[in-house]
Amino acid sequence: MPIAETAHEAQGQANEEFRPKILAFCCNWCTYAGADLAGLNRMNYPADVKVLRVPCSGRVNPQHVLRALQDGCDGVLVCGCHPGDCHYSTGNYYAKRRMMVFKRLLEFEGLPPERFQIRWISGSEAGKFRDTIVQVTDDIKKLGPMAADEPSQAVVAALRAKEGEL
């Protein structure tokens, strides 16, 4: 009987595969249109990603990303228009600069940089949207679930470093 219970438990664990919680901030003019096109074309991609439409990738504040990680997301994706194609002219340039600095900060604080990714996807690139979602989901699955206090510890360390500067 113990052997059967062990086999049953192993099967139950295989069925309970880790499904990461991922939040994607998607530009209304490009990436969100690409996601919509992927849906219209019935392209299959993991449902682990929750899409949040924003007016422009430049409007995504690093605090929003940190808050998503603190609230239980295992990963965050920021998607916008290709450089030079922004509906607001320079929004994606601001996003790129701000998010690259933020990614380095996360890495400095001990969070794996793969938990936060930035991509440029236009409205006509439904296949690229699907491939990006699949890749990001696979990357986060390899990292495993985020510890509940991991982002909070990073924030505390950042605050202590800032206090040391003052």
C-alpha positions as CSV (number, residue, x, y, z in Angstrom):
1,M,0.0,0.0,0.0
2,P,2.7,2.6,0.7
3,I,4.2,2.0,-2.8
4,A,0.8,2.7,-4.4
5,E,0.4,5.9,-2.3
6,T,3.9,7.0,-3.3
7,A,3.2,6.4,-7.0
8,H,-0.1,8.3,-6.7
9,E,1.6,11.3,-4.9
10,A,4.3,11.4,-7.7
11,Q,1.5,11.5,-10.3
12,G,-0.2,14.3,-8.4
13,Q,3.0,16.3,-8.2
14,A,3.5,16.0,-12.0
15,N,-0.1,17.2,-12.5
16,E,0.6,20.2,-10.3
17,E,3.3,21.7,-12.5
18,F,4.4,25.2,-11.6
19,R,2.4,27.8,-13.5
20,P,4.0,31.2,-13.2
21,K,2.0,34.3,-12.7
22,I,3.3,36.8,-15.2
23,L,2.0,40.4,-15.8
24,A,2.6,42.0,-19.2
25,F,2.3,45.8,-19.6
26,C,1.4,46.1,-23.3
27,C,1.4,49.3,-25.3
28,N,-2.1,50.1,-26.6
29,W,-1.0,51.0,-30.1
30,C,1.3,48.2,-31.0
31,T,1.8,45.2,-28.7
32,Y,-1.8,45.1,-27.5
33,A,-2.9,45.1,-31.1
34,G,-0.5,42.3,-31.8
35,A,-1.9,40.3,-28.9
36,D,-5.4,41.0,-30.2
37,L,-4.3,39.7,-33.7
38,A,-2.8,36.6,-32.1
39,G,-6.2,35.9,-30.5
40,L,-8.1,36.6,-33.7
41,N,-5.8,34.1,-35.5
42,R,-6.4,31.6,-32.7
43,M,-2.7,31.3,-31.9
44,N,-2.1,29.2,-28.8
45,Y,0.1,30.6,-26.1
46,P,0.3,30.0,-22.3
47,A,-2.6,31.6,-20.4
48,D,-0.2,32.3,-17.5
49,V,0.3,35.9,-18.7
50,K,-2.1,38.6,-17.8
51,V,-2.1,41.4,-20.2
52,L,-2.5,45.0,-18.9
53,R,-3.1,47.6,-21.6
54,V,-1.2,50.9,-21.1
55,P,-1.3,54.0,-23.3
56,C,2.4,53.7,-24.0
57,S,5.3,51.7,-22.7
58,G,6.8,55.0,-21.6
59,R,4.0,55.3,-19.0
60,V,5.1,52.2,-17.1
61,N,6.7,53.3,-13.9
62,P,9.3,51.0,-12.4
63,Q,7.3,51.2,-9.2
64,H,4.5,49.4,-11.0
65,V,6.8,46.6,-11.9
66,L,8.1,46.3,-8.4
67,R,4.6,46.3,-7.0
68,A,3.6,43.5,-9.3
69,L,6.5,41.4,-8.1
70,Q,5.7,42.2,-4.4
71,D,2.0,41.3,-5.0
72,G,2.9,37.8,-6.1
73,C,3.8,37.9,-9.8
74,D,6.7,35.6,-10.7
75,G,7.7,37.7,-13.7
76,V,6.9,41.0,-15.4
77,L,7.0,41.8,-19.1
78,V,6.9,45.3,-20.6
79,C,6.1,45.5,-24.3
80,G,6.0,48.5,-26.6
81,C,6.3,49.8,-30.1
82,H,9.6,49.3,-32.0
83,P,12.0,52.2,-31.5
84,G,11.1,54.9,-34.0
85,D,7.5,53.7,-34.4
86,C,6.1,55.0,-31.1
87,H,2.6,56.6,-31.4
88,Y,3.9,59.3,-29.0
89,S,7.2,59.8,-30.8
90,T,9.7,59.1,-28.0
91,G,7.8,57.1,-25.3
92,N,9.5,53.8,-26.0
93,Y,12.9,55.5,-25.8
94,Y,12.1,56.7,-22.3
95,A,10.8,53.2,-21.4
96,K,13.9,51.5,-22.7
97,R,16.2,53.8,-20.8
98,R,14.2,53.7,-17.6
99,M,13.6,49.9,-17.7
100,M,17.2,49.0,-18.5
101,V,18.3,51.0,-15.4
102,F,15.6,49.4,-13.3
103,K,16.6,45.9,-14.5
104,R,20.2,46.6,-13.4
105,L,18.8,47.7,-10.0
106,L,16.9,44.5,-9.6
107,E,20.0,42.5,-10.5
108,F,22.1,44.6,-8.0
109,E,19.5,43.8,-5.3
110,G,19.7,40.1,-5.9
111,L,16.6,39.4,-8.0
112,P,17.2,37.4,-11.1
113,P,17.1,39.8,-14.1
114,E,15.2,37.2,-16.1
115,R,12.1,37.9,-14.0
116,F,11.8,41.2,-15.7
117,Q,11.9,41.5,-19.5
118,I,11.4,44.2,-22.1
119,R,10.3,43.5,-25.7
120,W,9.3,45.5,-28.8
121,I,6.4,44.1,-30.7
122,S,4.3,45.8,-33.4
123,G,0.6,45.4,-34.1
124,S,1.2,43.2,-37.1
125,E,3.5,40.8,-35.2
126,A,1.1,38.3,-33.7
127,G,3.5,35.4,-34.2
128,K,6.2,37.4,-32.4
129,F,3.8,38.1,-29.5
130,R,3.0,34.4,-29.2
131,D,6.7,33.4,-29.3
132,T,7.6,36.1,-26.7
133,I,4.9,34.9,-24.3
134,V,6.1,31.3,-24.7
135,Q,9.7,32.2,-24.2
136,V,9.1,34.4,-21.1
137,T,6.9,31.7,-19.6
138,D,9.6,29.1,-20.1
139,D,12.2,31.4,-18.7
140,I,10.2,32.0,-15.5
141,K,9.3,28.3,-15.2
142,K,13.1,27.5,-15.1
143,L,13.5,30.1,-12.3
144,G,10.7,28.5,-10.3
145,P,8.3,30.4,-8.0
146,M,9.5,33.6,-6.4
147,A,9.8,33.5,-2.7
148,A,7.1,35.6,-1.0
149,D,9.5,38.0,0.6
150,E,12.2,38.2,-2.1
151,P,11.0,41.5,-3.7
152,S,10.4,43.0,-0.3
153,Q,13.9,42.2,0.8
154,A,15.2,43.9,-2.3
155,V,13.3,47.0,-1.5
156,V,14.5,47.1,2.1
157,A,18.1,46.7,0.9
158,A,17.6,49.6,-1.6
159,L,16.2,51.8,1.1
160,R,19.1,51.0,3.4
161,A,21.6,51.8,0.7
162,K,19.8,55.1,0.0
163,E,19.9,56.0,3.8
164,G,23.6,55.3,3.7
165,E,24.0,57.9,1.0
166,L,22.2,60.6,2.9
